[in-house]
Amino acid sequence: MDSKPKSKVSKTKKPLNEMAPHYQNTILPNNIECIDVAQHFNFNKGNAIKYIWLAGSKGDPVKDLKKAIEYLQFEINLIENPNSLRNFLKK
């Protein structure tokens, strides 16, 4: 039995020349991509990581970083108000 954790993402990665240009310059050594890291976090944290990682690759880096802050604030709100989602769904 394989004890390695299963990845949520397909192991088939596109070759660098087939990736969108804004992703080509964001790959770390050892071929680590944003999705390789972000997939291990919940939605809000994963999206914050994505926006920080890719900040400025498609446009305004300040806009991207503000979006990351927005996702972090969503996460903080859930932690500080754990019943807020439950109350929202009851409406």
For each residue, the residues with C-beta under 8 A, 3 or more apart:
1:
2:
3:
4:
5:
6:
7: 10 11 36 39
8: 39
9: 35 36 39
10: 7
11: 7
12:
13: 31 33
14: 18 19
15: 18 19
16: 19 24 27
17:
18: 14 15
19: 14 15 16 23 24
20: 23 24
21: 24
22: 25 26 54 57 58
23: 19 20 26 27 33 34 54 57
24: 16 19 20 21 27
25: 22 57
26: 22 23 33 34 53 54 57
27: 16 23 24 31 32 33
28: 31 32 33
29: 32
30:
31: 13 27 28
32: 27 28 29 36 37
33: 13 23 26 27 28 36 37
34: 23 26 37 38 49 50 53 54
35: 9 38 39
36: 7 9 32 33 39
37: 32 33 34 40 41 49 53
38: 34 35 41 46 47 49 50 53
39: 7 8 9 35 36 46
40: 37 46
41: 37 38 45 46 49
42: 45 46 75
43: 46 47
44: 47 48 71 72 74 75 78
45: 41 42 48 49 71 72 75
46: 38 39 40 41 42 43 49 50
47: 38 43 44 50 51 67 68 71
48: 44 45 51 52 68 69 71 72 75
49: 34 37 38 41 45 46 52 53 68
50: 34 38 46 47 53 54 68
51: 47 48 54 55 64 65 67 68 71
52: 48 49 55 64 65 68
53: 26 34 37 38 49 50
54: 22 23 26 34 50 51 57 58 64
55: 51 52 61 64 65 68
56: 59 60 61 64
57: 22 23 25 26 54
58: 22 54 64
59: 56 63 64
60: 56 63 64
61: 55 56 64 65
62: 65 66
63: 59 60 66 67
64: 51 52 54 55 56 58 59 60 61 67 68
65: 51 52 55 61 62 68 69
66: 62 63 69 70
67: 47 51 63 64 70 71
68: 47 48 49 50 51 52 55 64 65 71 72
69: 48 65 66 72 73
70: 66 67 73 74
71: 44 45 47 48 51 67 68 74 75
72: 44 45 48 68 69 75 76
73: 69 70 76 77
74: 44 70 71 77 78
75: 42 44 45 48 71 72 78 79
76: 72 73 79 80
77: 73 74 80 81 84
78: 44 74 75 81 82 84 85
79: 75 76 82
80: 76 77
81: 77 78 84
82: 78 79 85
83: 86 87
84: 77 78 81 87 88
85: 78 82 88 89
86: 83 89 90
87: 83 84 90 91
88: 84 85 91
89: 85 86
90: 86 87
91: 87 88
